[in-house]
Amino acid sequence: MTKRRSHPCVLLLTAGLTLSSAQALTVFDPSNYAQNVIQAARALEQINNQITSLTNEAQMLANQARNLERLPTSTLSGLLTSVQRTQRLIAQAQTIAYDVERIETAFSGPYGPAAPSSSDAALIADAQTRWKTSVGAFEDSLKTQAVVVGNIDDATDAMTALVSASQSASGALQAAQAGNQLLALQSQQLSDLTALLAAKARADALEQARTASAESQGQVQYRRFSTRSGYVPHAVTMFGE
């Protein structure tokens, strides 16, 4: 049997068609595709991390802004008014004020030991001075009590406002400012208490000093009376006995 041979032109045409078909096909590389997917996933993860970081920074800045907000409530002017009211009352203390030099002068004068050489008029004048001083001191003490009691209502209102502001504080600064103002309120109340105790102690001390001076004056007047010429002690009959 004779083998049929292909014509050379046919062979060349067939070879050309085969080469063109091979060049036109796209070759899929699974390894390269997987690598590209991994890289894309990593890039997406980095973007998500950056978004999260920016979100956290924005939240941190917002928190810092809230922490730096000032407290809208202030009771400082009211507290200063209460303190100044008490201070003015202390400065108006009658006769013998809260002054060491004036106290020393008083106790070397009307409150000092009664001098045997003092006239009756001088002794009476000193006694009247001491009495007026004691009355004035008790009046000052009562005024101080009235002012302190009046400040209680203002302190209550301030405390209520500050506690409410502290509970609704939006940041650390507001909470700290509310706490500082509460401490200032406490200091004002302690100042009132100090003034009240000082006024009461002053009145008590002056009254005790008046009593001691009266005893000293009474001894001088008794000796003067008992040694006065023309007076002779003698027995006295009473009720017809």
PyMOL commands that set and color helices and strands:
alter all, ss='L'
color gray80, all
select helices_A, chain A and resi 8-24+30-67+76-91+100-107+120-167+172-226
alter helices_A, ss='H'
color red, helices_A
deselect
rebuild
show_as cartoon
